[in-house]
Amino acid sequence: MKKYLSLLIILLFSCNNNDENKIAIVIHGGAGIILKENISKTKEDSIINKLDEAISKGWEILKEGKSSEIAVIETIKILEDSPLFNAGKGSVFNSEGKVENDASIMRGIDLNAGASSGTSNVKNPITLAADVMNHSKHVFLSGKGAENFAKERNLDIVDNEYFHTEFRYNQLLNEREEGKYGTVGCVAIDLDGNIVAGTSTGGMTNKKWGRIGDSPIIGAGTYANNNTCGISSTGSGEYFIRTVAAYQVSSLLENHDYDLTKAMAKVIHQKIGNIGGDGGMIGIDKNSNVVMDFNTSGMYRAFVNKNGQKQILLYNK
């Protein structure tokens, strides 16, 4: 009897370990000209601390057995509420001196998705994208229509001035290249093996004519499929759109027997890089492997892998 009881305890412990090893989460805070010599120690510490706060929040949600969807939304909200990143509170100004936000989210279990673009008064665009996915018949809402839907959903509405920061305004005046990108994103896999990816951004500094990048476009900036992987992109959005970048990574896993590392490298360094695009991606595959890759001098990024190991990185080296 003791022998069988011991065996049962070992089996239960093994099952619990296997469950815990399913969860993983990865985030980015944008890719671009990110050089250590251009960032003060104070700002570097602030960025690292905020990435740590966000990734730790998402990891705790997953450890509690909650869904990857909740983890992605709550993690991205922390990044959106910070002026350090080009999303939500820290969004860049367009050519008219106004902030317009874009966001998207996708669920790998059923390929459902939600997105919004051109909103100027929704405090957390990722919550709007999630509500489009969960509480409408549509995938993509824009402008005033998206804002009206947000009001109907009782989401937090703010004046556009909420998003205005001196740092971003100076970027508009100077059109500094290092301020061009800074999109935030998150990919997570939960105990049930469900993958969710989300992305949020203020777009490009000085953008004109209602420009929309890849972040709210399913298949370009965001993609998730439980059979393959989840992806969130950041960088020169036009190139990610033209290459259908996020979906292409998934397709390489599904149709060409690539692993996530090889697939992401091919898309970032060949498909996008060869036509002049720059940026990066984060992703998690169906086996909970985390990959981060970029072809710029840096990408704000952090992860907690399936073994519970956490890492926060900013630069190329």
CORGILIN-V942810 format. One record per backbone hydrogen bond with DSSP energy under -1.0 kcal/mol. NH is the residue of the N-H (numbers start at 1). CO is the residue of the C=O. E is the energy in kcal/mol with one decimal. If there is no record, write none. Layout:
# CORGILIN-V942810
NH/CO/E ; NH/CO/E
This chain:
# CORGILIN-V942810
5/1/-2.5 ; 6/2/-2.5 ; 7/3/-2.0 ; 8/4/-2.3 ; 9/5/-2.2 ; 10/6/-2.2 ; 11/7/-2.4 ; 12/8/-2.6 ; 13/9/-2.4 ; 14/10/-2.4 ; 15/11/-2.4 ; 16/12/-2.3 ; 17/13/-2.3 ; 18/14/-2.5 ; 19/15/-2.3 ; 20/16/-2.5 ; 21/17/-2.2 ; 22/19/-1.5 ; 24/189/-1.5 ; 25/304/-2.2 ; 26/187/-2.3 ; 27/302/-3.0 ; 28/185/-2.1 ; 29/300/-2.5 ; 32/298/-1.9 ; 34/32/-1.9 ; 38/35/-1.6 ; 39/36/-1.3 ; 44/40/-2.8 ; 45/41/-2.5 ; 46/42/-2.0 ; 47/43/-2.6 ; 48/44/-2.5 ; 49/45/-2.7 ; 50/46/-2.1 ; 51/47/-2.5 ; 52/48/-2.4 ; 53/49/-2.4 ; 54/50/-2.4 ; 55/51/-2.7 ; 56/52/-2.2 ; 57/53/-1.9 ; 58/54/-2.2 ; 59/55/-2.1 ; 60/56/-2.3 ; 61/57/-2.0 ; 62/58/-2.0 ; 63/59/-2.6 ; 64/60/-1.7 ; 65/62/-1.7 ; 66/61/-1.8 ; 71/67/-2.0 ; 72/68/-2.6 ; 73/69/-2.3 ; 74/70/-2.7 ; 75/71/-2.1 ; 76/72/-2.5 ; 77/73/-2.1 ; 78/74/-1.2 ; 79/75/-1.3 ; 80/76/-2.8 ; 81/77/-2.0 ; 86/182/-1.2 ; 87/85/-2.1 ; 89/80/-3.1 ; 90/87/-1.6 ; 91/88/-1.9 ; 94/98/-3.0 ; 95/207/-2.6 ; 97/94/-2.0 ; 101/119/-3.0 ; 102/201/-2.7 ; 103/116/-2.4 ; 104/199/-2.5 ; 105/114/-2.4 ; 106/197/-2.6 ; 107/112/-2.9 ; 108/195/-3.4 ; 111/107/-1.3 ; 114/105/-2.4 ; 115/139/-2.2 ; 116/103/-2.5 ; 117/141/-1.4 ; 119/101/-2.0 ; 123/156/-2.4 ; 127/124/-1.5 ; 128/124/-1.1 ; 129/125/-2.3 ; 130/126/-2.1 ; 131/127/-2.0 ; 132/128/-2.4 ; 133/129/-1.9 ; 134/130/-2.4 ; 135/131/-2.9 ; 141/115/-2.3 ; 143/117/-2.5 ; 146/142/-1.5 ; 147/143/-2.0 ; 148/144/-2.8 ; 149/145/-2.2 ; 150/146/-2.2 ; 151/147/-2.1 ; 152/148/-2.2 ; 153/149/-1.8 ; 154/151/-1.5 ; 155/150/-2.5 ; 158/121/-2.9 ; 162/159/-2.0 ; 163/160/-1.5 ; 164/161/-1.2 ; 169/165/-2.2 ; 170/166/-2.5 ; 171/167/-1.5 ; 172/168/-1.9 ; 173/169/-2.1 ; 174/170/-2.4 ; 175/171/-2.5 ; 179/176/-1.5 ; 180/177/-2.0 ; 184/200/-2.8 ; 185/28/-2.0 ; 186/198/-2.4 ; 187/26/-2.4 ; 188/196/-2.3 ; 189/24/-2.3 ; 190/194/-1.7 ; 193/190/-2.1 ; 196/188/-2.2 ; 197/106/-2.1 ; 198/186/-2.6 ; 199/104/-2.5 ; 200/184/-2.8 ; 201/102/-2.8 ; 202/86/-1.5 ; 206/93/-2.7 ; 207/204/-1.6 ; 211/208/-1.4 ; 217/214/-1.7 ; 219/222/-3.5 ; 220/217/-1.8 ; 221/214/-1.2 ; 221/217/-2.0 ; 222/217/-1.2 ; 223/231/-1.9 ; 225/229/-2.1 ; 226/108/-2.0 ; 228/225/-2.0 ; 230/284/-2.2 ; 231/223/-3.3 ; 232/282/-2.0 ; 233/221/-2.5 ; 234/280/-2.2 ; 236/278/-3.0 ; 237/235/-1.4 ; 239/236/-1.5 ; 240/236/-1.1 ; 241/237/-2.4 ; 242/238/-2.2 ; 243/239/-1.5 ; 244/241/-1.3 ; 245/240/-2.2 ; 247/219/-2.7 ; 248/244/-2.3 ; 249/245/-1.6 ; 250/246/-1.4 ; 251/247/-2.8 ; 252/248/-2.0 ; 253/249/-1.5 ; 254/250/-2.3 ; 255/251/-3.1 ; 256/252/-1.2 ; 258/252/-1.9 ; 263/259/-2.6 ; 264/260/-2.6 ; 265/261/-2.0 ; 266/262/-2.1 ; 267/263/-2.0 ; 268/264/-2.8 ; 269/265/-2.5 ; 270/266/-1.4 ; 271/266/-2.4 ; 272/267/-2.8 ; 273/268/-1.2 ; 274/270/-2.2 ; 275/272/-1.1 ; 276/273/-1.5 ; 277/272/-2.4 ; 280/234/-3.4 ; 281/293/-2.8 ; 282/232/-2.1 ; 283/291/-2.3 ; 284/230/-1.5 ; 285/289/-1.9 ; 286/228/-2.0 ; 288/285/-2.2 ; 291/283/-2.5 ; 293/281/-2.3 ; 295/279/-2.4 ; 299/314/-1.3 ; 300/30/-2.2 ; 301/313/-2.6 ; 302/27/-1.9 ; 303/311/-2.1 ; 304/25/-2.6 ; 305/309/-2.3 ; 308/305/-2.5 ; 311/303/-2.2 ; 313/301/-2.8 ; 316/297/-1.6
